[in-house]
Amino acid sequence: MDAMEAILTRRSIRAYTEEAVTDEQVETLLRAAMAAPSAGNAQSWTFMVIRDRELLDAVPTVHPYAKMTPQAPLAILVCGDVSAEKYPGFWVQDCSAAVENLLLAAHATGLGAVWTGIYPDASRVEGFRRLFSLPEHIIPLALVPLGHPKEHKEQADRFNPDKIKRDRWS
């Protein structure tokens, strides 16, 4: 699948088969995530691969929109490491770029995934801190449940020329 096809056909997948995701597949996804650009090339991200069924089952208790996680064979928690920042505050952009790369790589390799946002919702951040014993300098940005897709979604054309301004606002 070429890059434009992956970008234009990727959809949020919330239903997964029971088929396992291999360690090799996970490494491919993490390599893609870590290939994302970052401010000052600081790479102020860290990733937690979660396969523990008890932890996956507990996620909806701290994130109301992550109800698909108990059915996922795994999830990747994408976090900012503020101790690694070169430019304070840019960890959000760094990690967001990494999440998008991860989502595109999942789709391009035949997996399904969904971005469930954590930061900046304080209750979600604290819930994930407690559930995964995160240190203070690690801030959870997003959880990406993933697996082999059990659902198929048609391509959505989201191009909207009304959202485009040229040179000046008016």
C-alpha positions in Angstrom: 0.0 0.0 0.0 1.5 3.4 -0.9 1.5 6.3 1.4 -1.4 8.2 -0.2 -3.6 5.1 -0.2 -2.8 4.5 3.5 -3.6 8.1 4.4 -6.8 8.2 2.4 -8.2 4.8 3.4 -7.2 4.6 7.0 -10.2 4.5 9.4 -10.7 4.1 13.1 -11.2 0.4 13.8 -12.8 -0.6 17.1 -13.5 -4.3 16.6 -10.8 -6.9 16.4 -10.5 -10.7 15.8 -8.9 -12.9 18.4 -5.8 -13.4 16.2 -2.6 -12.4 18.0 -0.5 -9.5 16.9 3.1 -10.7 16.7 6.1 -9.1 18.3 7.5 -8.5 14.8 4.3 -6.6 13.8 4.5 -4.5 17.0 8.2 -3.7 16.3 7.2 -2.5 12.8 4.5 -0.2 14.2 6.9 1.2 16.8 9.6 1.7 14.2 7.1 3.7 12.2 6.0 5.7 15.3 9.6 6.5 16.1 10.3 7.7 12.5 8.0 10.7 13.2 9.4 14.2 13.2 10.0 15.8 16.6 10.9 19.2 17.8 14.7 19.6 17.8 14.8 15.8 17.1 14.4 15.3 20.8 12.1 12.3 20.3 10.4 13.1 23.7 8.2 10.0 23.5 8.0 6.7 25.1 5.7 3.7 24.3 4.2 1.1 26.5 3.0 -2.1 24.8 0.1 -3.6 26.8 -0.9 -7.2 26.4 -1.9 -7.9 30.0 -5.6 -8.8 29.8 -6.3 -7.5 33.3 -4.9 -4.1 32.3 -6.6 -4.0 29.0 -9.9 -4.9 30.7 -9.4 -2.1 33.2 -8.8 0.7 30.7 -12.6 1.6 30.3 -12.7 2.3 34.0 -10.4 5.3 33.4 -11.3 6.2 29.8 -15.0 6.2 28.9 -14.3 6.2 25.1 -11.9 3.2 25.2 -14.6 0.5 25.6 -13.1 -1.5 22.7 -9.9 -2.1 24.6 -11.0 -5.3 26.4 -11.6 -6.9 23.0 -8.2 -5.8 21.6 -5.3 -8.2 21.7 -3.0 -5.3 22.7 -2.8 -1.6 23.0 0.1 0.9 22.8 0.2 3.7 25.2 1.9 6.7 23.7 3.4 9.0 26.3 5.5 12.2 26.4 8.7 12.3 28.4 9.0 15.9 29.6 12.5 15.2 30.9 13.6 14.5 27.3 12.2 17.7 25.8 14.5 20.1 24.0 11.7 22.6 23.6 9.2 22.6 26.5 5.6 21.9 25.5 6.3 20.4 22.1 6.1 16.8 23.4 2.4 16.9 22.4 3.2 17.5 18.8 6.0 15.0 18.9 3.7 12.3 20.3 0.8 13.2 18.0 3.0 12.7 15.0 4.1 9.4 16.4 0.5 8.3 16.9 -0.4 9.2 13.3 2.6 7.2 12.0 1.6 4.3 14.1 -2.0 4.4 12.9 -0.9 4.6 9.2 1.6 1.7 9.7 -1.1 -0.4 11.3 -3.5 0.1 8.4 -0.8 -0.4 5.8 0.2 -3.7 7.3 -3.4 -5.0 7.5 -4.1 -4.2 11.2 -6.8 -2.0 12.6 -6.3 0.6 15.3 -8.0 3.6 16.9 -6.7 6.7 18.6 -8.2 7.2 22.0 -7.1 10.6 23.4 -6.0 10.9 27.0 -4.2 14.3 27.4 -5.2 17.0 28.2 -8.2 15.5 30.1 -6.8 15.6 33.7 -9.0 12.7 35.0 -7.9 10.5 32.1 -4.2 11.4 32.7 -4.5 10.6 36.4 -6.4 7.4 35.7 -3.7 6.2 33.3 -0.9 7.3 35.7 -2.5 5.1 38.4 -3.3 2.1 36.2 0.1 1.9 34.6 2.3 3.3 37.5 3.6 6.2 35.4 6.3 8.4 36.9 5.6 12.2 37.0 7.8 13.1 34.0 5.8 10.7 31.8 2.5 12.1 30.5 0.1 9.8 28.6 -1.1 11.4 25.4 -3.1 8.5 23.7 -3.9 4.9 23.9 -4.0 3.0 20.6 -5.9 -0.3 20.9 -5.2 -2.5 17.9 -5.5 -5.9 16.3 -6.7 -7.7 13.2 -9.8 -5.9 12.1 -13.2 -7.5 12.6 -14.9 -4.6 10.8 -14.4 -2.9 7.5 -15.1 0.8 6.9 -15.4 2.5 3.5 -13.1 5.3 2.6 -14.4 8.7 3.8 -13.7 11.8 1.7 -13.1 14.5 4.2 -11.7 17.1 1.8 -13.5 20.4 2.4 -12.4 23.4 0.3 -14.3 25.7 2.8 -11.6 24.9 5.3 -8.9 26.5 3.2 -7.7 30.1 3.3 -5.1 31.5 1.0 -2.5 34.0 2.1 -4.7 36.0 4.4 -7.8 35.1 6.5 -10.2 37.4 4.7 
